[in-house]
Amino acid sequence: SSSSFASPTKPLAEIVTMKVPTMGDSISEGTIVEWTAVVGQAVSEGDVVAQVETDKVTVDIKADMDGVIVEHFGNVDDTVEVGADLYKIDTEATPTVSGSYEISPQEDTSPHPKTEATEVEEEVVGSYTVTDTPTPVRVPSIHFLGKDGWAAR
């Protein structure tokens, strides 16, 4: 039937444990330098979740699916091995912290963030109008004489 994809009986891997990916031929481990997505934050497929530094490169660890980060295995400065558990993502969860795409209800009802954002937008728009207007009427202070000008001297 057409509604089979939404069927509740279909087994879903709601919580998925993501592993440390392969980061290069001779690289077997790395150090977590940053968790860019915090526990409880919603991420989309392709979003950077963590950064792991090896002796050669710093690797952006990207989410393989949309979901909410529910657990970190390791802290910043911890060494993690390729293939080890890195984080858990829940594809069905509701975010508990506001990330780049989510706004928590408390922030939504408060007028302050919206007011600040509007003021910032007005300042930016204002600064562009001011800087753009003098540009077309600017006259260069150096005049190119050309061959005729030099001959006249």
Secondary structure as GFF3:
##gff-version 3
##sequence-region A 1 153
A	DSSP	three_ten_helix	4	6	.	.	.	ID=ss1
A	DSSP	beta_strand	15	19	.	.	.	ID=ss2
A	DSSP	beta_strand	29	35	.	.	.	ID=ss3
A	DSSP	beta_strand	42	43	.	.	.	ID=ss4
A	DSSP	beta_strand	48	53	.	.	.	ID=ss5
A	DSSP	beta_strand	58	62	.	.	.	ID=ss6
A	DSSP	beta_strand	67	72	.	.	.	ID=ss7
A	DSSP	beta_strand	79	81	.	.	.	ID=ss8
A	DSSP	beta_strand	85	90	.	.	.	ID=ss9
A	DSSP	alpha_helix	105	109	.	.	.	ID=ss10
A	DSSP	alpha_helix	111	132	.	.	.	ID=ss11
A	DSSP	three_ten_helix	135	137	.	.	.	ID=ss12
A	DSSP	alpha_helix	146	152	.	.	.	ID=ss13
###
